[in-house]
Amino acid sequence: MSTRLRDLPSVDRVLSDERVVRLIAQYSRRAVTDLVRAEMAACREAIGIGGPVPALAEIAAAIEGRAADRWREWPGSVINATGVILHTNLGRAPLSRAALDAAERTSAGYNDLELDMETGKRGSRQAHLSQLVCEVTGAAAAMAVNNNASAMLLGLAAVAAGKEVIVSRGEAVEIGGGFRIPDVLRQSGATLVEIGTTNRTYVRDYANAITENTGAILSVHSSNFLVSGFTHSPDFKELVRLGAERNIPVLHDLGSGCLLDTADFGLAHEPMPQESVVAGVSLAFFSGDKLLGGPQAGIIIGDEALVSDVSSHPLARAVRIDKAGISALSATLMHYIKEEATSEIPVWRMISRTASDIGSTADQWAESLGQGCDVVDGLSTIGGGSLPGEVLNSRLVRLGSTGHTGGPDALAQRLRNGANPVLGRIEDDSVLLDPRTVLLGQEDTLLKTVSHALDS
Ligand SMILES: *Cc1c(COP(=O)(O)O)cnc(C)c1O
């Protein structure tokens, strides 16, 4: 055994291999030496259980593999041809050009994030952004935090810690990734009071549950599932009326924060922050990176005194939004103020694109790819836990099933594993590409990756 171990090249010998020398130039001697040691330890272990002694070239190749894997740029860019617009696993909403530029300028240098330029004294990082949010939603007051989960946690902690929060059984739900409304409530220090039944809850259920210890009524938009059939939930306005009568804040978790009417695009109507404001909500919460189309953020709007309580709560600092997020969010909101959301914000550009426009792109792709590719009718979805069951008509490129090796799974894997990964979807034993979710400027790269995968 020990004689075979002696056949293994020394660490110094490996470090002077031409390929390893190149890695040292690319990264650093110290970091690469650690990789060499780790690889040599793995080799000794493999030899110890009877494996062959690897040649120097094999060891060097394995170290290159470790470096490429561990130190690759991450997250790596992918082209989303799945037709799912807000793909949670793919980073949700892509940003507009203006939002990206704003975030870059803010991050690259110094800025007046917390400086009042007139007085030269400390300013508020929220002030400017709050004004924009109020302008687009009609709210009296607003602030932004790290994400919608933290917006809810903070809002509940500020308004209802130590008190009871009334929630319909049908809304005590899991949003995704283990994020459950009852758990967030508990973490905020509030006590959950569940009322009604899974399918039917009435205003009188809320009214009957109110005690002197009630801190808030919470309504949660069922953004990621459908309840159909024998169902009832009160109109949000009725809840607000009850809250006003009994002097209890009514909170609304909207999920997506959709500022445009989805019904104008042939989709079901998604509740809008503007509507919660008109109804008289005490506080509403929504995400920045779902249908709003901006960066990860949580936005809190509502009553001036309550938003002020929320912003002065000690947790506010723990969940605050960063400067790149503030600038990207401000730039995204400006698209709504300039009424250019459907041309400038990627998710709205995708939603508003017609099937016939997508069809002409699909036709071009199929023709350029050849190899048995054709164009079929299909559906795009919103995704990201928004508008479940709602679809947009689209035209999809169906990749040819002959000529290349393996079935659709193998083809989809080759599309994922290249230098510029392309994600499609598999339906009826074919790989389908939906041009709707492919961004401007990605077309040539997509066609190259797909051609290559079809050829192999
Ligand atoms: C997505 C969602 C959340 C969580 O928002 P994040 O911004 O991901 O933290 C909370 N509530 C609802 C109803 C949602 O749809």
The ligand as a Tripos MOL2 file, in Angstrom:
@<TRIPOS>MOLECULE
LIG
   15    15     1     0     0
SMALL
NO_CHARGES

@<TRIPOS>ATOM
      1 C1        -44.3180   36.1700   -2.2100 C.3       1 LIG1
      2 C2        -45.1890   36.4160   -1.0520 C.ar      1 LIG1
      3 C3        -44.6450   36.7560    0.2030 C.ar      1 LIG1
      4 C4        -43.1650   36.8220    0.4400 C.3       1 LIG1
      5 O1        -42.5770   37.8690   -0.2740 O.3       1 LIG1
      6 P1        -40.9730   37.9590   -0.4250 P.3       1 LIG1
      7 O2        -40.7520   39.2790   -1.0920 O.co2     1 LIG1
      8 O3        -40.5640   36.7820   -1.2120 O.co2     1 LIG1
      9 O4        -40.4010   37.9350    0.9660 O.co2     1 LIG1
     10 C5        -45.5200   37.0030    1.2500 C.ar      1 LIG1
     11 N1        -46.8590   36.9250    1.0610 N.ar      1 LIG1
     12 C6        -47.4130   36.6080   -0.1270 C.ar      1 LIG1
     13 C7        -48.9060   36.5140   -0.2380 C.3       1 LIG1
     14 C8        -46.5980   36.3540   -1.2310 C.ar      1 LIG1
     15 O5        -47.1550   36.0160   -2.4000 O.3       1 LIG1
@<TRIPOS>BOND
     1     1     2 1
     2     2     3 ar
     3     2    14 ar
     4     3     4 1
     5     3    10 ar
     6     4     5 1
     7     5     6 1
     8     6     7 2
     9     6     8 1
    10     6     9 1
    11    10    11 ar
    12    11    12 ar
    13    12    13 1
    14    12    14 ar
    15    14    15 1
@<TRIPOS>SUBSTRUCTURE
     1 LIG1         1 GROUP 0 **** ****
